[in-house]
Amino acid sequence: MARKAFDKAGLETEFERIGSSLKEPVTAFLLGGGAMAFRNQKNATKDLDLVFKSEGEARAFAEALKKNGFHKQSIIEKEYEGMCAAGIWEEEKGFRADLFVMSVCNALKLNSNIIRRSELLGNYGKLTIQMFSNEDVVLFKSITERIDDANDIAAIVRQSGVDWDVLLEEATQQSGERKWYGSLYNKLLQLSEIHGIQPPITDAVEKLFNRDTLQEAFKRRLQKGLTRKQALADLRKLGFSQKELSEIS
């Protein structure tokens, strides 16, 4: 059975239903196709991607979903496995809600900058919906592996534009614990090769990706018992320049 997609009106109806079922006020941050639908960048979406500041708010929202015919999924498709959602809920028509607490895919964190850039969509009973900025939606779609992610990014860029400097700054701040410059770089290449869009930060992201790749290669050699000098010499044999090697911490 084909999963049902919801347009803006359908999404607002769902928000009203859920908001009226909540026992306490909840604020959810909307990203992904839902935010795109409300900005007219996409006609409809089959997934609600929502981030919460606390587990308590996520649980309260999940209880409201349950009251409205949603069921928590125990078996999910491969493309969703790496998203590390706190819960994936689906109703009988296949409409899905992916819930996250403070972090999406264990990579993109709901920090003060993202909260500041978000905008109020509306209040639906006890439910308040804040939308991620275009830049943060693009970052989210850069680290996920769902089929339409690259196409969605292209739609955002063409219809609304993004501040590439803001996007790069956020990516740099957040790519600490989990290195995802590679994922971002691959999406930027797809924008160029498939959609004819030339993101001005592609070269900068490539350099950051190469730097992280080299750093990881160096660490692996140290873990195998090589000295720093031996590890650097080994990497030099692979063609890395002295300048690149000098930046290894």
N, C-alpha and C positions, 0 to 999 in steps of 0.2 A: 504493500500500500504506500502510495506517495505521501510524504509528509506535507501537512498543510503549512502554507506561509501566511503570515498576518501583515496587513498594511498598517498605516498609522492608526486608522479608526479601530481596527481589530486589536492593536496593541493597547490603545487607551481603554478599550472595553475590558481587556484582561487586567490592566492596572486597577481599574475601578473595582472589579470583582475581588482582586487580592487585597486591595486597600480596605475594603469594607469588611473583610474577614480577619484583619489583624486585631489583636487585643491591645497592642501598644504601638507607638509611633516607630516607624522604621524608615531609614534613608538608604536607598540603593543607588549605586552609580552604574549607569547604563553605558555599555560600550558595544562594539561590533555592529552587526547589521541592524539592531534596534535603533541605535543612535543615527545610523545612516538613513533609515527610513524616515525618521522625524526631520532630517535635514534635506529630504528629497534627493538623496544621493542613490537611493535604492527604493524600488517599488514596495518590496515586502521582505520579510525575513522569516526563516523557520526556527531561529534560535534567539533566545533572550540571554545575553551575557551580562551578568550583574555582579558587582563587587560590593561587599559590605565591610564596614569598619570593625565589626566584632562578630564573634561566633553567635552571640545571643541574637543579634539582628538577623543573621542568616537563618538561625533555627526558627525564629518567629515567622520569617518569610516562607520557609519551607512548610511550616504548619498551615499557613494560609493557602499555599499551593495544594496541599493535601485535601483541604476542605473543598477545593474547587476542581477536584477530579484529576489532579496530577499524581503520578506514581514515581517513586525514586527508582532509577534504572540501576540494575546490578550488572548488566552486560552492555558494553558500549562499543561502538565501532572503533577501529584502529586509529583513525585520524583524531579521535577525541581522547585517546589514552594518555597522551603526554600533557594534557591541559591541567591535570592535577586539580580538578574542581572539587570543592567541598561537597557538592552534590549535583547530580544531573537528574532533572525531573522532566517527565513527559506526560502529556495527556493523550486521550484515545485517538485524536486526529494526527498525532505525531509532532505537535508543537512542543518545543523543548525549552527548558530554562536551565542554564548552566550557572551555578552559584559559586562564587569565590569569596574568600575572607582575606582581605588586606593584600593579597598577592595573586596574580594571574599566571598560571603555568610555572609557578615557583620562580618567576623572573621579573615581571613587571609589578612593582609594588605601588599600592595606593598611598603615595606620599603627599606632603603638603603642597607641592607644586602641581600635581595632577588635580588635587582637590580644588586648588585656587583657579585652575584653568577650566574646570567643569562649569556647566551652566544649568540653571534650574529648568527642567522640562515642565514640571507641574506637581501639584499635590492631589492625590487620589485617596480620599478618606484619610487613613492614618499612614498612607504610603507617600513618601517624597521621592521623586526621581530626579537625579542629577545626571546630566549627560557628559561623558568624556569629551574633551576637545578633539578636533580633527587630528591634531598631531598625535594625541595619545591613542586614538583609535587606530591610526596607521601603525604605531609601535606595537600595539596589541596584535594586529593582523600580520605583523612582520615576524612574530615569534610563534605563531600557530601554523599548523599544516593542513588546514581545511581547504577543500578544492577551490573555492572562489576567492580566497584571500587576496591574491595578487590582482584579480579583476576588481575587487572592492577597493583596494588601495588606489588603483588607476581612476576609478570613478570619483573618489574623494578628491584626488589631486586635480582632475579635470573640472569638476563642478564647483569646488569650493576653494581649492588651493590649500597649501599647508606652509607653515613657517619652518623651513628646513633647519634653520639654526636652532630653533627650540627643540625640534625633534632630535637633532644630533646631541644637544646638551643633555637632554633627558636620557638618551640611550647611553651616553658616557657615564652619567651618574649612576645608572641602574645596572650596568653590565659589570658588576663586581663579583658577586658570589657565583652567579651563573653566567658564563660567557656566551652571549648571543649575538655578537657582531656578525658572525657567519650567517645566521638566519636573516638578519637585516640586510646584509650585503647581497644575499641571493635574491631577496625580494626586489632590491633596487635594480639588480641586473635584469630581472623579469620585466620591470617597468620599462627599461630601456630597450630590450630585445624584442619584447612582444607588443608593448603598447606605444613605443616611440616617445616615451617620457624620459627626460634626462635629468634625474635628481642631482642638484649641485653638490651633494655631500657624498656621492658614491666613492670618489677617490679617498676622501678622509676616512670613510668607514672601511674601505679595503685595507688601508694602512693599519687601522686599529685591529682588524681581523688578523692580518699577517703578524702583527706584534704579539697578539694573544696566542696565536698558533706557535710562534717561535718560543714564547715563554713556556708553554706547555711541553714542547719538545725538549727544552732544556731541563725542566723539572723531572721528566721521565728518565733522562740520562743520569741525573743525580740519584734518583731512586734506585737505579741499577748499580750504583756504587762508583760511578765515575766521579773524579774530582771536578771542580769548576773548570780548571784549565783543560782537562781532557774532554769535558762536555762541549766547551766552546770550540775546541779544535775539531771535534767530530761534526759539529754543525757547520763549521767553515768548509769542510770537505763537501757538504751538500750544496754549497753555493751561496750561503748567506754572507752578506757583506760585513765588513768590520763595523760599519756604522750601525747596522741592524743588531749585531751582536753586542755592541757597546750599550745598547738600551735595555739589555736584560738585567733584571734586578736580582 
